[in-house]
Amino acid sequence: MMERTLQIASGHGLHARPAKLFTQAVAASGHKVTIARPGGAALNAASILSIIAAGFENGDEVVLTVEGDDEERVLEELAEFLTTDQDEAAG
C-alpha cells in the first residue's frame, strides 16, 4: 500500500466532469484506491457519488492511497491527475 498527500488543483474542485474523469481513471487502474481528507474517513475513489458528495474543492488537501501490483505507477498517475487543473486543461 502506498499513499501520498496532495492538493486538489482543479479550479472548481472535483465537480462533475473532473470527478467523472478521475473515477474512470481509478476504475481503469484495477487497483483499490481510496481518497480522504487528512484524518478523515477513506472513500472509494472509484465512486463518483462518493467523490462529488465529499465536495473536494480547489486547494483541499487529500490523502490518496493505492493498493495492488505496480501501485507506485498508479499512485503517480492519479496524483498527477489531481494536481493538474482539469478545468484549465479542458479549455
N, C-alpha and C positions, 0 to 999 in steps of 0.2 A: 504494500500500500504506500502510495506517495501522495503528499499534499503540498499545496502552495497557497500562500495568502497573497491576494492581489486586489486591485481596484477595478471596478466596472468603468470602462472608458466611454461607452456609447452615450452620446449627448443627452438622450432621453431615457437612459437606463435600459433595462431588459423589458421593453414593451413588446407588443405582439410580434412584429417582424423579427427583431434580433433574438427574441426568446424562441421563436419557431426555428430559426437557423441554428441556434445553439443546441436546442434539444434534439434536432435532427442529427447534428454532428456527434452528440453524445450517443444517441441510439446506433448510429453507423459504426461507432468505435467498437461496439460489442463488449465494452467494459462496464463494470459497476462504477458509476460516478455520482458523487454527492456534492452539493454546494450548500454552504451555510454562512451566516454571519458569525464572526468570531464569538465563541461561547454559546452560539445558538444551536437549534436543532438542525441536523443534517437532512436535506431534502433530496429526493431522487432528481438528479439533473436531467433525466430523460423525460420528465413530466412537464409539459408546457403549462398545465394548470398550476402545478406547484411553483414554477418559476414566476409566472405572472402574479399569482396570489402573494408571493413573498415581497413584491414591489421593490425589487432591486433598482436603485437609482444611480445616476452618474456619480462617481466618486465613492460609492459604497465599498467598503472592504468586505471581501468574501474569502472563505477557505474552500478551495476546490480539492477534492480527494478522488483518486483513481485507483482501482484495484484490478489486477489482471496482467496477462503477459504484455510485455512492451509498454508498461504503464508510464514510463518516463517520456516516451514519444507522444503518447496520447495526452498526457498532462501538459506537455509543451504546446501541442496544437490547440487544445481547449483554452489554455491560459492566453495564448496569442489572440484567440478569438475575443475573449473577454476584455483584453487590454487594448483592443483596436476599436475606434469609434465606428461602429457599424452604421450609424446614421449618416456619417460623413462619407463612408465607403459606398453607400447606396446612391450618392449623388444628390 
